[in-house]
Amino acid sequence: MVHSGKTILSGFQHLSLRHFDVLRGKRVALVINHTSTGHDLQASYIHLLANRKARVVRIFSPEHGLWGTFQDQEKVETTHEPQTGLEIVSLYGGQLSPTAEMIQDCDLVMFDIQDIGVRYYTYIYTMLLTMEACAAAGKEFLVLDRPNPLGGLKREGNVLDPAFKSFVGLYPLPVVHGLTAGEIARFINERERISCQLEVVPCQNWQRHMLYDGTGLVWVLPSPNMPTLQTAVVYPGSCLFEATNVSEGRGTTLPFELIGAPWINPWQWVEALNTQKLSGVLFRPLYFRPMFNKYMGQACGGVQIHVINRIQFDSYLTGIIMIKTLFDLYPDSFSWKQPPYEFEKVKMPIDILCGSDKIRLCIEQKNDVHELAGSWQSELQGFSEHVRPFLLYT
C-alpha cells in the first residue's frame, strides 16, 4: 500500500485481473526478462502457460539475458528455457531486433520488462526495435507497463542529438526522461512514425510523483549491477564513468555508488567536489577493491555518493562535474575510453552516452559546465510539451 491508500498494480498484474483477455486465442512471443513477474514473483510466462488463454511460441531476451545473469556488454546467445523448452532468442549480441522470420508465426508480441527511467538503459531500445519489426510484419505489439523507478516528474540533462544515436540512445530523449516504457512506446511510435499496432496495458494507481519505494511493489533488480533503487538514483550520472578509465564500482557491492581509481587521492577529490556546492549529495572519501571489471583486485581511491535529498539531487550534472574535477586534478592519469562501445565502433563512448560531444569538449576546454547545463532547460521544456499528449498517468 502507498500514501494514496490504493494498491499499485503493474501492467502484468492489471492484465492478469482481466484474465489476459487481449491474448485470448493468440500466438504470442514474449519480450521479457527476470523482472517480468506476477504478484507472487513467479515468471510471467509461467502464469501465461498455466492460464492457457494464449499459446506462447517464443521468448525474446534483452541485454543481460532472460535471468539477468550476464554482465554489461556481454554477448548473450540464443538458448532454451529449461522448464518449458521454449526457445529464448537473444536480442543482444548477434542481433538487436527480431527478424521477420522470428515473428511470422506470432499474432502478437508482448513486452514486459522493468525499465529504470534513464536514456542509456538499453531495454527501451529492445522494445522500440521490436516495435519496428512488428510494424514491418503487420504484427500487434502489447506493452505491459511498469512504474518509472525515478518517478515521472523529474527530467535531467540534454536531449539526444540524432547525430550521436546508438544503442544507448536511439531517439531524442533527455537523460532522465520521466516516462514509463508504455509512454515511450506511445511517444516514439507517433513521433518516429513507426506506425506499429500498439496497445499499452497501464499500471493501476501509479502517480507521477511516486518513486519505486512509494509503490509497494517488490524491487527485482533490473540488471546485475542495479541491485537497489539507490543504485538507480545515482546511475544517470555515474554511468558516465563507463566511458572513462575510472571504475564505476562494478565488482563491488555498491556499483555506481562507489567511484574511483588507483591514482585518485580520495580527500583531494572530495575537497574539489565540495567546492562545486552540488545540491542533495555528499561525498565520502574511501578506498575500495573491485573483484571484477576495471582495476580488479586493486585498491582504488575514490568516493561513495550519498544522496541526502532526491528532489534536489541532479545525478547527471553531478556525474559530469565528478568527471570534470578528475580531468582537472589528474590530467596525466585520467583518460576517455575509446571505441568500440555498445556496438558503436567510431564515435567516442562518452559522446554516445551524453548524446552529444558538447559535454566532452566543455570538459576538455575547461569551460563552465554549469553554464552548459543551463542551456538544457529549453530542451527539457520543449520535450515536456511534445510528450504531454502521450502520458498515461497524472
N, C-alpha and C positions, 0 to 999 in steps of 0.2 A: 504494500500500500504506500501511497505517496501523499504529499501535503493536500492534494485536492480531494483525497478520500476515495478516489477511483482507482481501480486496478488497471495498470498499464499492460496491454497485450501487444506482442509483436504481430507482424503481418501473418506469420505462420500460425500463431495461436488464434488470431482472428479468423483465418480461413478454416482452421480445424473446427471452430464453433459452427461454421457454416457447412460442416461435413464435406469439405473440399468440393463444393458444388461446381465451381468453374472447371474442375478437372474431370468431371464425370464422363466416362466413356472415351477419354482421350489417351493417345500415346504421348508420354511425357518424357522429356530429357531434363535433367536437373543440373543447374549450375550451383553447386553448394560446396561447403567445407564443414569443418567440425563445429562452427558456430551456428549452423542450421539445425536447431533443436526445438523440441516442443516444451510444454510446461514442465515435463518430467525430465528434461535434459537428454532424452533419447533422440537419436538422429532422425531428422525429418523423413528421410527415405524409408526408415523402418515404419514410421507412422503411415506413410503413403502405401507401402506394400501391405500393411495389415488392413488398411481401410478398403482396399480393392476397388475404389471408385475409378481409378485410373491405372493404366499399365505403364510402369516405369521401365523405359527401354535402355537408358544410358545415364551415366553421371559424368559431368564435366567438372574438373577441379581447377582452382586458380593457383597463383603463387603459393608456395608452402605445402601444396598437396591437399588431399581430402581431409587428412587428420592434422594438418598443421605441423608436420614433423620435419619439413625441410627448411634449412636456413635461407636467409635472404639471397636472392640471385642464384640459388642452386637449382639446376635443371631438374624438372620433375617428369618422370617417364609415365607413359600410359600403362595401366595395370588392371587388376580386377579386384572387386570388393570381396573379401573372404567369406562373409556370411551368406551373401546372395548370389555371387558370381557375376554381378553386374559389371560391365566394362566401365573403367574410370579413365576417361580421356583427359590428358593434361593439356591445359591451355596456358602453360607457362614453360617455355623452352623451345621445342621444335616449332610450335605454332602458338599464336596468341588468340586465335578465334576458331570456331568450328568451320570445317569445310561444308559445302552444300551436301556432300555425301553423308556426313556425320549426322545431319538433321533431317535427311529426306524421309526417314521412317517415323518421324515425330509429327504430331499435330501442334504441339505447344512446347516451348522451352521455359522453364521456371527458374528464376534467380532468387536465392535466399542466402545471403552472406552478410555478416555484421561488418559494416564499414566503420571508420573512426573519424571521418569528417575532415580529412586533410588531402589536399590535391595530389600529393605524390604517393599516396597509398594505392596500390595497383588494382584492388578488387573492382573499383568502379569502372576501370577500363576493360577488364574482362567482361563486365556486364555490357558496356556500350558496344564493344566489338562484336559480342554475340548478338546484340540487337541488330547490328548492321547485317550480320549473316542471316538472321531471321527475316529481315525486310527483303533481302535479295531472294530468299527461298519461299517467301509468302507464308511464313510460319508465325503463329501467335507467340507473344512474349509476355510473361507474367512476372512481375516483381512483388515479392512478399517483403514489405518494408520493415525496417528496424530503426530504433531511435539513433540519432546522431549523438555519440557519447559526449561530445563537446557542447551539446546544445544547439539550438537553431537561431540564436541571436547574434553571436559574435562572429565577425569576419575580420581576417587579418591578411596583410600582405598585398602584393601586386597581383593583378590579373595576368595570366599567362599570355605572352606574346606568341602567336602561332608559329613564328619563325623558329621557336625553340621547343616545339612539341615533340613528345617522345612517349614511351610507355609509362613514364612517371608524370605525364602531363599532356594529354591528347587534346584537350579542349580548354577554352578560355574561362577558367575558374580561378578565384583567389586561393591562396594557400589554405587558409581556414575558411571554408565556404558556407558553413551553417546550414547545409542541406542534408536530407536523408538520401539514401540510394534511389528511392522511388521518385523523389523530387528531381534529382539529377537526371534520371531516365526521362521524365516528362519534359524537362527543360531542353536537354540536348536532342531528344527526338524531334522536337519542333524547331529549335534554333539551327541545327545542322541538317535539317530536312532528311533525317533517317527514314521517316515515314514507316516505322515499324508498327504492327498491330499490337499496341501496348496496352496492358492493363496493370494497375497497381492496387494491391490489397494493402490499405494503410494500417498503421498501428492504431490501436484504440486508446484514447485518453492521454496520449503523449502531447505535451505542450512545448513550445519552442524554448521556454526558459529552463527546461529540465536538463541537467547533465545526467549521465548514466546512473550515478549513485542516488539520484532522486526518482528513479523509475520503479524500484522494487524488483526489477529483473535481475537475474543472476548474470554476473560477468563471466563470459567464457573468453579466455584470451584469444583475440583475433589472429594473432601470429606469434611465433615462438619468442619474439623479443618485445611483445606488447602484453606483459603479464597483468598489469593493473590499469585502472583509469588514470592514476597519476602519471603513468608512462605516456598515455595518450595526450595528457595535458601538456607535457613538455616536448613531445615528439615534433610538432611543426617547426620548432627552432633547432632542436638538437639533431634531427635527421640530417641537417645540412652538413654535419661533420662526416657523414659518409663520403662526401666529396673532398675530403682533406686527408692528410696523414695523421690526424688526431683521432684517438679512439672515441667512439660514441657509446662506449660502455658495453658493447656486445662481449659476451664471455664473462660477464659479472651478473650478480643477482639484481642489479638496478640498471638495465640497459636504458640508454637515452637520459638517464638522470645523473650518471657518472660520466664525466668528460675529461680526457687527459692524454698525456704522452710522457715518455721517459725524460724528455728535455724541458718539461714545464716546472717552474717553481710555483707551487700552489699559492703561497702567500703573496708573491709578486703579482700573480694573475688576479687574485681576489682584490688586491688593492687597486688594480687597474679597472676592474669591473665596478667596484664601488664608486669610482669617480663618475660613472655613467648615470647613476641615480635612476636605475630601472625600477619601475613600479611592480609591486606584487611578488617580488622574488628576492631571496637571499642566497648567497653562495658560500659554501663551507669548504675550506681548503682540506685536501686529503691526498692519500695515496691509495691506489688500487692495483690489482694484478689480474688482468683478463686471463681466462682459462682457454679461450679460443679467439679467433679473429685477430685484429691488429694487436701487436705487441704481446702475443700470447706468452704468458709466464714471466713477463717483465713488470717491474714496478713502475707505475705511471703516476706522475704528479698531476693534480687536477682539482676539479671541484665537484661537489654534489649540488644540483639545482634544487632548491627548496622553494616551492610555490606557497606563498603565505596568503595570497589573495587572487583567486582565479579570475575574478571580474577585471581587476586592474592589470593582470599579467598578460603581456603580449609575447607569446612564445617565439614567433617568427622573428620579430625585431630583436628579441633577446639573443637568439641564436646567431643572427648576423653580427651583432655587437660583440658577442663572445669570440667569433672568428676574427673580427677586426682587431680586437685587443691582442690576440695571439700573433696576428700578422705583424702588428707594430712592435710587440715585445721581442719576438723571436724570428726576425727576417731570414736568418740563415738556417733555421730548422723547419719552420712551417712551409708546407707546400700543398698545392692543389692536386687532387687525384686526377690522373689522365684517363682518357677513354681507353677501352670500352667500358660502358656502364649502362645497365638495364637496356641492352640491345642497341644502344646508340654508340657508334664507332668513331664519330667525328667530333661532335660538339662536346665541350667540357662538361663533366658531371655536375659541377656547381651551377652551370648555366641552365641545364635542363631541369634541375631541381628548382631553381629560382624562377624558371620560365622567362629568363632574360639574362643578358650579360651585364646589365647595368649595375647589379649588386657587386659582382666580382670587380668590375672596373672601378667602382666607387671605393672599394677597399684598397685595391692596388694603387690608386691615385691619391689615397689618403684624404678623400673628400668627406663631407659630413653625412653620415648615414642617416641621422635624424631628419636632415633636410630632404633626402631621397624618400624616406618613409612618408613624409608629409605629402609627397606627390601621389601617393597611392590612394588618398582619400576620395578623390574624384572618380577613380577607377572603381572603388568599392561602392560608391553611391550609384554609379551607373549600373553596376552588376546587380545591386539590390533591386533597382527599378525593373530591369529586364527579367529578373527571375520571379518577381512577385506573382504573376498570373499562374505560375506552376506550383506554388506552395500548397501543401496538403494540411498544414497544421497552423494553429494560431499561437 
